[in-house]
Amino acid sequence: MPTLSRRAFLARGLKSSMAVGAGLSAASLLEACTSRTPAALTPTPAPGASVIKTLMFDQVGYDPGVLQTVATRFKQLHQDKMFVSIETAHYRELYESILAAGLSKPAPYDVVAVDQVWVPELAARGQLLSLKDRIPDDARADLMPSLIDAFSYQGTPWAMPHVLNVQSLYYNSAHLKGAGFRNPPATLEEWYSQMRSLRSRQTPYIDSWAEGEGLVSDFVRLAAQFGGDLFDANGHPQLQTRPVQRAAAFMRQLIDENLVRSEIGATNEPDAMRAFLSGSVTYTTNWNFVYGAMGDPAFSQIIGQGAVAPVPPVAAVGTPAATVSGFLGLAVLANSQFPDLAVSWLRYLTSPEVQAQQLTQLPIWTSLQNSPDLHRANSQIDVFLTNLAYARPRPKLTRYVEASAVLQRHLHDLVLGSASPSTAMAGAQAELVALEARGH
């Protein structure tokens, strides 16, 4: 299947049903194919040029044409003595390709896109090149410490942030107005009250609670709203703490009180976006891509009604927002044939110079986030920056993929009603403790 433009891809995703299997994360929200091999985006290099091979997420981040333009400019800056080849892969195939690349020397790729949750495992395996001495002080000073930390393991950064996905609260302002509400909810309690009032008019809420990575992301966010985390700072599961238990109970309460769509147990992020864009629900929490889609008449039936707000916390928590991150980064493989050139390409692709030209994305650089150009391009940038500032990461574990599978299964039992909130959390806790013990 050929690579699609972002608009064509959105059209395909919004006009057809997508069967997205378990294990997908924010990185594959708009993926239209369930399986594919890496797809090449670049022409053949000139004879004698050093080739930096890049493997990127498919349809997430910059459009293929933008990537090729940036690669061409980078080649020109190096007097055509080096060439960047770019391939893209689906989320699952990308993860597996990076693991397999560790068995080859030199690696089949030099620069690879990574989900932030993969970094501890890949770093512990010795598959990534340390960036500890390769990020200049002036660059560090222009990055939020949380962004560097998201791609660090044992105090060392192993990747540069590239795409800053955060969950936000999207709402239909016309629905709120019709129910007598002037503003979106500032607290979870207010959100719940609004949903109960809206229930007689339409389904208040939809989210991505199919068994998959999206369900884990949503639960990390929900626990954060109640002031909790699924794991402590040492990576020990804490699913039986009061905030996590309250989050699980609230998830089940929303289902039992018919405040969510009945098919929520089979709904992924694109499904939730489609329901929101159709005008059939008032609220959804989702990633950045919804913002652009809700204002596009090709896909949206809520033009002028869709809006975005910070994710509301529980009032007693005392913070103005609480959400979850789905950051994507770029890393250099430790067995790259050209590590120095690969780092140069990575730094250029994530540089302020390049990101300043892509104002549809949330830039990683604080100076760009505060720039007048970005505020003119995105009138709601302050909402996204608020959610960015209060975004909790998914757990930082060397066996994250396995831990996530455990969480997905037990959370989905909760959603389907085959386990009570307390039983689901107890079961997940026991399995995660056993998984942690096997890792030592």
Secondary structure as GFF3:
##gff-version 3
##sequence-region A 1 440
A	DSSP	alpha_helix	6	15	.	.	.	ID=ss1
A	DSSP	three_ten_helix	26	28	.	.	.	ID=ss2
A	DSSP	beta_strand	39	40	.	.	.	ID=ss3
A	DSSP	beta_strand	50	57	.	.	.	ID=ss4
A	DSSP	alpha_helix	64	77	.	.	.	ID=ss5
A	DSSP	beta_strand	82	89	.	.	.	ID=ss6
A	DSSP	alpha_helix	91	101	.	.	.	ID=ss7
A	DSSP	beta_strand	111	115	.	.	.	ID=ss8
A	DSSP	three_ten_helix	116	118	.	.	.	ID=ss9
A	DSSP	alpha_helix	119	124	.	.	.	ID=ss10
A	DSSP	alpha_helix	137	141	.	.	.	ID=ss11
A	DSSP	alpha_helix	145	150	.	.	.	ID=ss12
A	DSSP	beta_strand	152	153	.	.	.	ID=ss13
A	DSSP	beta_strand	156	157	.	.	.	ID=ss14
A	DSSP	beta_strand	160	163	.	.	.	ID=ss15
A	DSSP	beta_strand	168	172	.	.	.	ID=ss16
A	DSSP	alpha_helix	173	178	.	.	.	ID=ss17
A	DSSP	alpha_helix	188	198	.	.	.	ID=ss18
A	DSSP	beta_strand	203	206	.	.	.	ID=ss19
A	DSSP	alpha_helix	213	225	.	.	.	ID=ss20
A	DSSP	alpha_helix	242	256	.	.	.	ID=ss21
A	DSSP	three_ten_helix	264	266	.	.	.	ID=ss22
A	DSSP	alpha_helix	269	278	.	.	.	ID=ss23
A	DSSP	beta_strand	281	286	.	.	.	ID=ss24
A	DSSP	alpha_helix	289	294	.	.	.	ID=ss25
A	DSSP	beta_strand	306	309	.	.	.	ID=ss26
A	DSSP	three_ten_helix	315	317	.	.	.	ID=ss27
A	DSSP	beta_strand	323	324	.	.	.	ID=ss28
A	DSSP	beta_strand	328	332	.	.	.	ID=ss29
A	DSSP	alpha_helix	339	349	.	.	.	ID=ss30
A	DSSP	alpha_helix	352	355	.	.	.	ID=ss31
A	DSSP	alpha_helix	366	369	.	.	.	ID=ss32
A	DSSP	alpha_helix	372	377	.	.	.	ID=ss33
A	DSSP	alpha_helix	381	389	.	.	.	ID=ss34
A	DSSP	beta_strand	391	392	.	.	.	ID=ss35
A	DSSP	alpha_helix	400	416	.	.	.	ID=ss36
A	DSSP	alpha_helix	421	438	.	.	.	ID=ss37
###
